[in-house]
């Protein structure tokens, strides 16, 4: 990660979870602001 846009967006493959996470879908976004990393998890079960 570097440059003008510091971040990464990862797709959670639909229905890839098992057990309590069965049916999960969504995204995980990693962003960097002022040298700090933040993780945003947006999902549905």
Secondary structure, DSSP 8 states (H G I E B T S, - for coil): --SSS-EEEEEE-TT---GGGTT-EEEEEEEEETTEEEEEEEEE-
